Amino acid sequence: MARTSFKLGRSSNPSMTQDDVRKLVEKKSYELYEKRGKKPGHAVNDWLEAERIIKGKLSK
């Protein structure tokens, strides 16, 4: 059974896989896209910003 939510930070699950991280980045990237009003043309920037946010939370 797949996990549907993840805690970030010091209580992060040490068994989190690369795929788990990718899914979190994908979700955050879409949230950024929605926040910008779903305007196209910023997919790479959204993805990179999402990676920065998620990796920052995971490293705490």
C-alpha positions as CSV (number, residue, x, y, z in Angstrom):
1,M,0.0,0.0,0.0
2,A,1.4,3.4,-1.0
3,R,1.8,6.2,1.5
4,T,-0.3,9.2,0.9
5,S,1.3,11.8,3.1
6,F,4.8,12.4,4.4
7,K,6.0,14.4,7.3
8,L,9.0,16.5,6.6
9,G,11.8,17.7,8.8
10,R,13.5,15.9,11.7
11,S,10.7,13.4,11.9
12,S,11.1,12.4,8.3
13,N,10.8,8.7,7.5
14,P,14.3,7.5,6.9
15,S,12.9,5.0,4.3
16,M,11.7,7.8,2.0
17,T,12.7,6.9,-1.5
18,Q,13.7,9.1,-4.4
19,D,10.3,8.4,-5.9
20,D,8.7,9.7,-2.7
21,V,10.7,12.9,-3.0
22,R,9.9,13.2,-6.7
23,K,6.2,13.0,-5.9
24,L,6.4,15.7,-3.2
25,V,8.3,17.9,-5.7
26,E,5.7,17.2,-8.4
27,K,2.9,18.1,-6.0
28,K,4.6,21.3,-4.8
29,S,5.4,22.3,-8.4
30,Y,1.7,22.0,-9.3
31,E,0.8,24.1,-6.3
32,L,3.2,26.8,-7.5
33,Y,1.6,26.6,-10.9
34,E,-1.9,27.0,-9.5
35,K,-0.7,29.9,-7.3
36,R,0.5,31.7,-10.4
37,G,-3.0,31.4,-11.9
38,K,-2.1,28.3,-14.1
39,K,-0.2,30.5,-16.6
40,P,2.0,28.3,-18.8
41,G,5.6,28.9,-19.6
42,H,7.1,28.5,-16.1
43,A,7.2,24.7,-15.6
44,V,11.0,24.5,-15.2
45,N,11.1,27.4,-12.7
46,D,8.2,25.9,-10.8
47,W,10.0,22.5,-10.6
48,L,13.3,24.0,-9.5
49,E,11.6,26.1,-6.8
50,A,9.6,23.1,-5.6
51,E,12.8,21.1,-5.4
52,R,14.4,23.8,-3.4
53,I,11.5,24.0,-1.0
54,I,11.1,20.2,-0.5
55,K,14.8,19.5,-0.2
56,G,15.1,22.4,2.3
57,K,12.4,20.9,4.4
58,L,13.9,17.4,4.2
59,S,17.3,18.6,5.3
60,K,16.0,20.2,8.6
